[in-house]
Amino acid sequence: MLRTGVVGMGGMGNYRLQVARQNPDTPVVAFYEPDPKRRAEAEAKYGVPGYADLGAFFERERLGLVIITSPDYTHRAPAVMAAEHGVHVLVEKPLASTVEDAEAIVAAADRAGVKGHVCFQNRYTPQFILAQRAVMKGDVGGLITLTCRANAKVPRIAWAGQTTVAWFLMSHSIDLGMWISGMRPKTVYASGVKKRLVAAGQPTYDVIHATFVNEDGTDAVYEGSWTLPDAHPSYLDFTYEVTGTQGSVKASTTDEGVQVITDRMRFGPLDGVALTDGMRGMHVDMYHQFVKAILEDREPFVSLKDGLINTRILVALHRSLETGQTEQIA
């Protein structure tokens, strides 16, 4: 049994807590939330104690697993403290918003021998599972280019002005690109527009475009925006396309299935496509897979080191936004 706690009850905190409570191996025993109103609401709703002091949260509850859902730039302190108390960590993406913070989290987990998983749940989405399998089987031949569109409605999070759509959405595009292709980017050039959100009091980008060159000479072109109108039928328009020497693959969360186009077109049925048995859904599958990795003492599917690589790439992307130049990725 992994006594489980949650850090941060805003954003995904409530949802992650609910998912954890559905797993008999992970009873939720407490949470940390510095905001008194939100803390009181969560205590009343879930019937578990809330802490205003992070140190007391870890000292008193003797946790086995903690889920960190606080804002992007606040992950380091709870993740490092969790590791120092021997607690496994499930961290919302991005792992951190600086390379120094990401490295500190990885180092702390390595020292303590605890496991960590970053919430890149799109690797558990049937559309992208089928796309990755098609590429790995060679259905499209040798890779030429990857393109991704990750566009969402105007953000409702209070701290949107302290992050960007690249950290919030394009982090998924980058992780999927490396998983689907097996390639890492070595350079990035990025541009963006600040207009609508700035006018609304959120000093961040409406849209960001990034072009990556991968280690093998292929490229990837990604778009991320917070500009979809409220009338759009879904919160997120997320579409991935892979073009190869012999065909292409298109996978989208807003379409029914996956298109694999070679000498003919075929659609991959989504029914039954999952990495785990039992309850379905990318968030649930991701959580259950990480818990199994802990209980079976094996490497998680998306490790903290994957999160560190993702942070290095995004830091280079934001450096390119500032310099207007192509930037090398460490």
ZAMI-976915 format. One record per atom (N, C-alpha, C): x, y, z. Coordinates in steps of 0.2 Angstrom, whole numbers, padded with zeros to 4 digits, always signed. Layout:
! residues N
XYZ;...
//
This chain:
! residues 330
+0004-0006+0000;+0000+0000+0000;+0004+0006+0000;+0003+0011-0004;+0006+0017-0005;+0002+0023-0002;+0003+0025+0004;+0000+0031+0007;+0001+0037+0003;-0004+0040+0000;-0003+0045-0005;-0005+0052-0003;-0001+0057-0005;-0003+0064-0004;-0003+0068-0010;-0006+0073-0010;-0006+0078-0016;-0004+0085-0014;+0000+0088-0018;+0003+0094-0017;-0001+0099-0022;-0005+0104-0020;-0008+0108-0024;-0015+0106-0026;-0020+0109-0024;-0027+0107-0025;-0030+0112-0031;-0026+0116-0034;-0029+0120-0040;-0027+0116-0046;-0030+0118-0052;-0029+0115-0058;-0030+0107-0058;-0025+0103-0059;-0026+0096-0059;-0027+0092-0053;-0026+0096-0047;-0025+0093-0041;-0031+0089-0039;-0037+0092-0040;-0043+0088-0038;-0044+0082-0042;-0042+0082-0049;-0043+0077-0053;-0038+0071-0051;-0032+0073-0050;-0027+0068-0048;-0029+0064-0042;-0032+0068-0037;-0034+0065-0031;-0039+0060-0032;-0044+0062-0036;-0049+0057-0038;-0047+0051-0041;-0042+0051-0046;-0039+0046-0049;-0036+0041-0044;-0032+0044-0040;-0028+0040-0035;-0033+0036-0030;-0039+0039-0028;-0043+0036-0024;-0047+0030-0027;-0046+0030-0034;-0049+0024-0037;-0045+0018-0037;-0038+0019-0035;-0034+0013-0035;-0033+0011-0027;-0035+0004-0026;-0034+0002-0019;-0027+0002-0016;-0022+0002-0021;-0015+0002-0018;-0013+0009-0016;-0017+0014-0017;-0015+0021-0016;-0020+0025-0012;-0021+0023-0006;-0026+0027-0002;-0023+0034-0001;-0028+0039-0002;-0026+0046-0001;-0027+0048+0006;-0021+0050+0009;-0022+0052+0017;-0021+0059+0018;-0019+0063+0014;-0018+0070+0015;-0016+0074+0009;-0016+0081+0010;-0014+0085+0004;-0011+0091+0007;-0007+0095+0003;-0004+0101+0005;-0007+0107+0000;-0009+0112+0003;-0012+0117-0001;-0011+0124+0003;-0007+0129+0001;-0006+0135+0005;-0012+0139+0005;-0016+0139+0000;-0022+0144+0000;-0027+0141+0005;-0029+0145+0010;-0034+0143+0016;-0041+0142+0013;-0043+0145+0008;-0050+0144+0006;-0050+0138+0002;-0045+0137-0002;-0045+0130-0006;-0044+0124-0002;-0040+0125+0003;-0038+0120+0008;-0044+0118+0012;-0048+0123+0014;-0054+0121+0018;-0060+0118+0013;-0060+0120+0007;-0065+0117+0002;-0063+0109+0001;-0056+0108+0000;-0054+0101-0001;-0055+0097+0005;-0054+0099+0011;-0055+0095+0017;-0062+0093+0017;-0067+0098+0016;-0074+0096+0017;-0076+0091+0011;-0073+0092+0005;-0075+0088+0000;-0072+0081+0000;-0066+0080+0002;-0063+0073+0002;-0062+0070+0009;-0063+0074+0014;-0063+0071+0021;-0056+0069+0023;-0051+0072+0020;-0044+0071+0022;-0041+0077+0024;-0036+0077+0029;-0033+0083+0031;-0029+0087+0026;-0029+0093+0027;-0025+0098+0022;-0020+0101+0026;-0014+0102+0024;-0008+0105+0027;-0006+0112+0024;-0005+0117+0028;-0002+0123+0026;+0005+0123+0026;+0009+0119+0029;+0016+0118+0030;+0018+0112+0026;+0023+0113+0021;+0025+0107+0017;+0029+0102+0021;+0033+0105+0026;+0038+0101+0030;+0033+0096+0034;+0028+0099+0037;+0024+0095+0042;+0020+0090+0038;+0018+0091+0032;+0015+0087+0027;+0019+0080+0026;+0025+0081+0025;+0029+0075+0024;+0031+0072+0030;+0033+0076+0036;+0035+0073+0042;+0030+0069+0045;+0023+0071+0045;+0018+0068+0049;+0015+0062+0045;+0014+0062+0039;+0010+0058+0035;+0014+0051+0033;+0020+0051+0033;+0024+0045+0031;+0021+0042+0024;+0022+0046+0019;+0019+0045+0013;+0023+0040+0009;+0020+0036+0004;+0024+0032+0000;+0024+0035-0007;+0019+0039-0009;+0018+0042-0016;+0015+0049-0015;+0018+0054-0018;+0015+0061-0018;+0014+0063-0026;+0008+0066-0027;+0007+0069-0033;+0007+0076-0033;+0012+0079-0037;+0013+0086-0037;+0010+0090-0043;+0005+0094-0041;+0001+0097-0046;+0001+0105-0046;+0006+0107-0042;+0006+0115-0041;+0009+0118-0048;+0009+0124-0048;+0011+0128-0054;+0018+0126-0057;+0019+0126-0063;+0026+0124-0066;+0032+0126-0062;+0032+0132-0060;+0038+0135-0058;+0039+0133-0050;+0035+0129-0047;+0035+0127-0040;+0037+0120-0039;+0038+0116-0043;+0039+0109-0042;+0045+0107-0038;+0050+0111-0039;+0057+0109-0036;+0056+0107-0028;+0054+0112-0024;+0054+0111-0017;+0050+0105-0015;+0044+0104-0017;+0040+0098-0015;+0043+0091-0018;+0046+0091-0024;+0049+0085-0027;+0055+0083-0023;+0059+0088-0022;+0066+0087-0018;+0064+0084-0011;+0059+0088-0008;+0058+0086-0001;+0055+0079-0001;+0051+0077-0006;+0048+0071-0006;+0053+0065-0006;+0058+0066-0011;+0064+0062-0012;+0067+0061-0005;+0069+0067-0002;+0072+0066+0004;+0069+0062+0010;+0062+0062+0009;+0058+0058+0014;+0057+0051+0011;+0060+0049+0006;+0059+0042+0003;+0052+0041-0001;+0050+0047-0003;+0043+0046-0006;+0044+0047-0014;+0040+0042-0017;+0040+0042-0025;+0036+0048-0027;+0037+0051-0033;+0034+0057-0035;+0031+0056-0042;+0025+0058-0043;+0022+0059-0049;+0021+0067-0050;+0024+0069-0055;+0025+0077-0056;+0021+0079-0063;+0017+0084-0062;+0014+0087-0068;+0020+0089-0073;+0018+0089-0079;+0023+0092-0084;+0022+0100-0084;+0027+0103-0085;+0034+0101-0086;+0037+0099-0079;+0042+0095-0079;+0046+0093-0073;+0048+0100-0069;+0050+0105-0073;+0052+0111-0070;+0053+0116-0075;+0053+0122-0074;+0054+0128-0079;+0061+0130-0079;+0066+0127-0076;+0073+0129-0077;+0077+0123-0077;+0082+0122-0080;+0086+0116-0080;+0089+0115-0073;+0091+0120-0069;+0094+0119-0063;+0088+0116-0058;+0082+0118-0058;+0077+0115-0054;+0076+0107-0057;+0076+0106-0063;+0075+0099-0066;+0080+0095-0063;+0087+0097-0064;+0092+0093-0062;+0092+0092-0055;+0090+0097-0051;+0090+0096-0043;+0085+0090-0042;+0079+0090-0045;+0074+0085-0044;+0077+0078-0046;+0080+0077-0051;+0083+0071-0054;+0088+0069-0049;+0092+0073-0047;+0098+0071-0042;+0095+0069-0036;+0090+0072-0033;+0087+0071-0026;+0084+0064-0027;+0080+0062-0032;+0077+0056-0033;+0083+0050-0034;+0088+0052-0037;+0093+0047-0038;+0097+0045-0031;+0098+0050-0028;+0101+0049-0021;+0097+0045-0016;+0090+0047-0017;+0086+0043-0012;+0084+0036-0015;+0085+0035-0021;+0083+0029-0024;+0075+0028-0025;+0072+0034-0026;+0064+0034-0027;+0063+0034-0034;+0057+0033-0036;+0055+0033-0043;+0051+0039-0044;+0051+0042-0050;+0048+0048-0052;+0045+0047-0059;+0039+0050-0060;+0036+0049-0067;+0033+0056-0068;+0034+0059-0075;+0031+0065-0077;+0025+0064-0081;+0020+0069-0080;+0013+0068-0082;+0013+0069-0090;+0016+0066-0094;+0015+0066-0101;+0010+0061-0103;+0004+0062-0101;-0001+0057-0102;-0003+0055-0109;-0001+0060-0114;-0003+0058-0121;+0001+0052-0124;+0006+0050-0121;+0009+0043-0123;+0004+0038-0121;-0001+0039-0117;-0006+0034-0116;-0012+0034-0120;-0013+0039-0124;-0018+0040-0129;-0019+0036-0134;-0024+0032-0136;-0025+0027-0141;-0022+0030-0148;-0024+0036-0150;-0022+0039-0156;-0014+0039-0157;-0011+0041-0152;-0004+0042-0152;+0000+0035-0151;-0003+0031-0147;+0000+0024-0147;+0000+0021-0154;-0006+0021-0157;-0006+0018-0164;-0001+0022-0169;-0001+0028-0168;+0004+0032-0173;+0011+0030-0171;+0013+0029-0165;+0020+0027-0163;+0021+0020-0166;+0016+0016-0165;+0017+0009-0168;+0018+0008-0175;+0014+0013-0179;+0015+0013-0186;+0022+0015-0188;+0024+0020-0185;+0031+0023-0186;+0036+0018-0185;+0036+0014-0179;+0041+0009-0177;+0041+0003-0181;+0035+0002-0184;+0035-0004-0189;+0037-0002-0196;+0038+0004-0197;+0041+0006-0203;+0036+0007-0209;+0029+0008-0206;+0024+0009-0211;+0025+0015-0216;+0028+0020-0213;+0029+0026-0217;+0036+0027-0220;+0040+0021-0219;+0047+0022-0222;+0051+0026-0217;+0057+0029-0220;+0061+0033-0216;+0058+0040-0215;+0059+0042-0209;+0056+0049-0207;+0059+0054-0211;+0054+0059-0212;+0056+0065-0215;+0055+0071-0211;+0049+0072-0208;+0047+0077-0204;+0041+0076-0200;+0041+0079-0194;+0035+0079-0189;+0032+0086-0189;+0025+0086-0188;+0022+0092-0187;+0017+0091-0182;+0015+0096-0178;+0010+0096-0172;+0007+0102-0171;+0001+0102-0170;-0004+0108-0169;-0007+0107-0162;-0005+0111-0157;-0008+0110-0150;-0011+0117-0148;-0017+0118-0150;-0021+0124-0149;-0026+0124-0144;-0027+0128-0140;-0032+0128-0134;-0035+0134-0134;-0041+0134-0130;-0044+0140-0128;-0040+0145-0123;-0042+0151-0122;-0039+0156-0118;-0038+0152-0111;-0032+0152-0108;-0032+0149-0102;-0035+0152-0096;-0038+0148-0091;-0042+0150-0086;-0038+0150-0079;-0031+0148-0080;-0027+0147-0074;-0025+0154-0072;-0025+0156-0065;-0023+0162-0063;-0016+0164-0064;-0011+0159-0065;-0004+0160-0066;-0002+0159-0073;-0007+0160-0078;-0005+0159-0085;+0000+0164-0087;+0000+0170-0084;+0005+0175-0086;+0012+0174-0084;+0013+0169-0079;+0019+0167-0077;+0022+0160-0080;+0019+0158-0086;+0021+0153-0090;+0020+0154-0097;+0020+0149-0101;+0019+0150-0108;+0015+0144-0111;+0012+0145-0117;+0009+0139-0120;+0014+0134-0122;+0020+0136-0123;+0026+0131-0124;+0027+0126-0118;+0027+0129-0112;+0028+0125-0106;+0021+0121-0105;+0016+0124-0106;+0009+0121-0105;+0007+0116-0110;+0008+0117-0116;+0005+0112-0121;+0011+0110-0126;+0016+0114-0128;+0021+0111-0132;+0025+0106-0129;+0026+0106-0122;+0030+0101-0119;+0027+0094-0121;+0020+0093-0122;+0018+0087-0124;+0020+0085-0131;+0020+0090-0135;+0021+0089-0142;+0029+0087-0143;+0033+0090-0139;+0040+0088-0139;+0041+0081-0137;+0038+0079-0131;+0039+0073-0128;+0036+0067-0133;+0030+0069-0136;+0027+0064-0141;+0032+0063-0147;+0035+0069-0149;+0039+0069-0155;+0045+0064-0154;+0048+0065-0148;+0054+0060-0147;+0052+0053-0146;+0046+0052-0143;+0044+0045-0142;+0042+0042-0149;+0038+0045-0153;+0036+0043-0159;+0042+0041-0164;+0046+0046-0164;+0052+0046-0169;+0058+0042-0166;+0059+0042-0160;+0065+0040-0157;+0071+0044-0158;+0070+0051-0160;+0075+0056-0161;+0074+0061-0156;+0080+0064-0155;+0080+0070-0150;+0082+0076-0155;+0079+0082-0153;+0081+0088-0157;+0088+0091-0155;+0091+0094-0159;+0098+0097-0157;+0098+0104-0158;+0093+0107-0162;+0093+0115-0162;+0086+0117-0163;+0084+0123-0161;+0077+0125-0161;+0077+0133-0163;+0073+0135-0167;+0071+0142-0169;+0064+0143-0167;+0062+0148-0163;+0056+0149-0161;+0054+0157-0162;+0047+0158-0163;+0044+0164-0164;+0038+0164-0160;+0035+0170-0158;+0029+0170-0155;+0025+0177-0156;+0019+0177-0154;+0015+0184-0154;+0012+0185-0147;+0013+0191-0144;+0009+0193-0138;+0005+0198-0140;-0002+0197-0139;-0007+0202-0141;-0013+0201-0137;-0017+0196-0138;-0023+0196-0134;-0023+0195-0127;-0018+0190-0125;-0017+0189-0118;-0014+0194-0114;-0010+0198-0117;-0007+0204-0114;-0012+0209-0113;-0017+0210-0118;-0022+0215-0117;-0027+0213-0111;-0027+0206-0110;-0032+0204-0105;-0028+0204-0098;-0022+0206-0097;-0018+0206-0091;-0014+0200-0090;-0013+0196-0095;-0009+0190-0094;-0003+0191-0099;+0003+0193-0096;+0009+0195-0100;+0012+0189-0103;+0009+0185-0108;+0012+0179-0110;+0010+0178-0118;+0013+0173-0121;+0012+0173-0128;+0005+0170-0130;+0002+0173-0135;-0004+0170-0138;-0003+0163-0142;+0003+0164-0146;+0005+0158-0150;+0012+0158-0150;+0015+0152-0151;+0022+0151-0152;+0023+0145-0157;+0027+0147-0162;+0029+0142-0167;+0037+0140-0166;+0038+0134-0167;+0045+0132-0166;+0047+0126-0171;+0053+0127-0174;+0056+0123-0179;+0062+0119-0176;+0062+0113-0175;+0067+0109-0172;+0071+0105-0178;+0078+0104-0177;+0081+0100-0182;+0084+0094-0177;+0082+0088-0179;+0084+0082-0175;+0091+0080-0177;+0093+0075-0172;+0100+0073-0173;+0101+0069-0180;+0096+0066-0183;+0097+0063-0189;+0096+0067-0195;+0095+0074-0194;+0094+0078-0200;+0086+0079-0202;+0082+0075-0199;+0075+0077-0200;+0073+0083-0196;+0067+0085-0197;+0065+0091-0193;+0058+0090-0190;+0056+0095-0186;+0049+0095-0183;+0047+0102-0182;+0041+0103-0184;+0038+0110-0184;+0032+0110-0179;+0032+0114-0174;+0026+0113-0169;+0023+0120-0168;+0017+0120-0167;+0013+0126-0165;+0009+0125-0159;+0009+0130-0155;+0005+0130-0149;+0002+0137-0147;-0005+0137-0146;-0008+0143-0145;-0013+0143-0140;-0015+0148-0137;-0021+0149-0132;-0025+0154-0136;-0028+0152-0141;-0032+0157-0145;-0039+0154-0148;-0040+0148-0146;-0046+0145-0149;-0052+0149-0146;-0057+0150-0150;-0063+0154-0147;-0067+0149-0142;-0071+0153-0138;-0075+0149-0133;-0080+0144-0137;-0082+0146-0143;-0087+0142-0146;-0084+0136-0150;-0077+0135-0149;-0074+0129-0152;-0077+0123-0149;-0078+0117-0152;-0082+0111-0150;-0078+0108-0144;-0071+0109-0144;-0067+0106-0139;-0062+0111-0136;-0060+0109-0130;-0055+0114-0127;-0048+0114-0131;-0046+0108-0133;-0040+0107-0136;-0040+0104-0143;-0037+0107-0148;-0036+0104-0155;-0029+0102-0155;-0028+0095-0155;-0021+0092-0154;-0021+0087-0160;-0016+0089-0165;-0015+0085-0170;-0008+0084-0172;-0006+0077-0173;+0001+0076-0175;+0001+0072-0181;+0006+0074-0185;+0007+0071-0192;+0014+0069-0193;+0016+0063-0195;+0022+0061-0197;+0023+0059-0204;+0027+0062-0208;+0028+0061-0215;+0035+0057-0216;+0034+0052-0220;+0040+0048-0221;+0041+0047-0228;+0046+0043-0230;+0048+0042-0237;+0043+0037-0241;+0039+0034-0237;+0034+0029-0240;+0027+0030-0238;+0025+0036-0234;+0018+0037-0232;+0018+0042-0226;+0012+0042-0223;+0012+0047-0218;+0007+0044-0212;+0007+0047-0207;+0002+0045-0201;+0000+0052-0198;-0007+0052-0197;-0010+0058-0194;-0014+0055-0188;-0013+0058-0182;-0016+0056-0176;-0019+0063-0173;-0025+0062-0171;-0028+0068-0168;-0033+0066-0162;-0033+0071-0157;-0038+0069-0151;-0045+0072-0153;-0045+0075-0159;-0052+0078-0161;-0055+0074-0167;-0051+0069-0169;-0054+0064-0174;-0055+0057-0172;-0059+0054-0175;-0060+0047-0173;-0055+0042-0177;-0050+0041-0173;-0045+0036-0176;-0039+0039-0178;-0035+0035-0182;-0028+0037-0184;-0028+0035-0192;-0026+0040-0196;-0025+0038-0203;-0018+0036-0204;-0017+0030-0208;-0010+0028-0210;-0011+0028-0218;-0007+0032-0221;-0008+0033-0228;-0001+0030-0232;-0002+0025-0235;+0004+0023-0239;+0001+0022-0247;+0001+0016-0249;-0002+0015-0256;-0009+0014-0255;-0012+0014-0249;-0019+0014-0248;-0020+0018-0241;-0026+0020-0240;-0028+0023-0233;-0031+0018-0229;-0029+0018-0223;-0032+0014-0218;-0033+0017-0211;-0038+0016-0208;-0040+0019-0201;-0039+0014-0196;-0035+0016-0190;-0034+0012-0185;-0040+0013-0180;-0043+0007-0178;-0049+0008-0173;-0046+0009-0166;-0049+0013-0162;-0047+0015-0156;-0049+0010-0150;-0055+0007-0152;-0057+0002-0147;-0052-0003-0144;-0051-0003-0138;-0047-0008-0135;-0039-0007-0135;-0038-0001-0138;-0031+0001-0138;-0029+0005-0132;-0025+0002-0128;-0022+0004-0121;-0016+0001-0119;-0012+0004-0115;-0006+0001-0112;-0008-0003-0106;-0014-0003-0103;-0015-0006-0097;-0022-0009-0098;-0024-0014-0094;-0031-0017-0094;-0035-0013-0088;-0041-0015-0088;-0046-0012-0083;-0048-0005-0085;-0048+0000-0081;-0051+0006-0082;-0047+0009-0088;-0051+0013-0092;-0048+0016-0098;-0047+0024-0097;-0043+0027-0101;-0042+0034-0101;-0035+0035-0100;-0032+0040-0103;-0025+0041-0103;-0022+0043-0096;-0026+0047-0092;-0024+0049-0086;-0024+0043-0081;-0029+0039-0081;-0030+0034-0077;-0025+0028-0078;-0024+0027-0085;-0018+0022-0087;-0012+0025-0085;-0010+0031-0086;-0004+0034-0084;-0002+0033-0076;-0007+0034-0072;-0007+0034-0065;-0006+0026-0063;-0010+0022-0066;-0009+0015-0064;-0003+0012-0066;+0000+0014-0072;+0006+0011-0074;+0012+0013-0070;+0012+0019-0067;+0017+0022-0063;+0016+0018-0056;+0010+0017-0053;+0010+0013-0047;+0012+0006-0048;+0011+0003-0054;+0014-0004-0055;+0021-0004-0055;+0024+0001-0058;+0031+0002-0059;+0034+0002-0052;+0031+0006-0047;+0034+0007-0040;+0033+0000-0037;+0027-0003-0037;+0026-0010-0034;+0030-0015-0036;+0032-0015-0043;+0036-0020-0046;+0043-0018-0047;+0045-0013-0044;+0052-0010-0044;+0055-0010-0051;+0052-0007-0056;+0055-0006-0062;+0054+0001-0065;+0058+0003-0070;+0058+0010-0072;+0051+0012-0075;+0049+0018-0073;+0043+0021-0075;+0043+0022-0083;+0038+0022-0086;+0037+0023-0093;+0040+0030-0095;+0038+0035-0091;+0041+0042-0093;+0044+0044-0086;+0051+0044-0087;+0055+0045-0081;+0056+0052-0079;+0059+0054-0074;+0061+0061-0072;+0067+0063-0077;+0071+0058-0079;+0076+0060-0084;+0073+0062-0091;+0067+0059-0093;+0063+0062-0099;+0061+0069-0097;+0059+0070-0091;+0057+0077-0090;+0062+0082-0090;+0068+0080-0088;+0074+0084-0088;+0076+0086-0095;+0076+0081-0100;+0077+0082-0107;+0072+0087-0110;+0066+0086-0108;+0060+0090-0110;+0062+0098-0108;+0064+0099-0102;+0065+0105-0099;+0071+0108-0103;+0076+0105-0104;+0082+0107-0108;+0080+0110-0115;+0075+0106-0118;+0073+0108-0125;+0069+0115-0124;+0064+0115-0119;+0060+0121-0118;+0064+0127-0116;+0069+0126-0112;+0073+0132-0110;+0077+0135-0117;+0079+0130-0121;+0082+0133-0127;+0077+0136-0132;+0071+0133-0132;+0066+0136-0136;+0064+0144-0133;+0064+0144-0127;+0063+0151-0124;+0069+0156-0125;+0074+0153-0125;+0080+0157-0127;+0080+0160-0134;+0078+0155-0138;+0077+0157-0145;+0072+0163-0146;+0066+0162-0142;+0061+0168-0142;+0064+0174-0140;+0069+0174-0136;+0072+0181-0133;+0077+0183-0138;+0081+0179-0141;+0087+0181-0145;+0085+0182-0153;+0080+0178-0155;+0078+0178-0162;+0083+0174-0166;+0087+0170-0163;+0092+0166-0166;+0090+0158-0165;+0093+0154-0170;+0093+0147-0169;+0097+0145-0163;+0095+0141-0158;+0099+0140-0152;+0100+0132-0152;+0106+0131-0149;+0108+0124-0148;+0105+0121-0142;+0103+0115-0142;+0100+0111-0136;+0105+0107-0132;+0106+0108-0126;+0111+0105-0122;+0109+0097-0122;
//
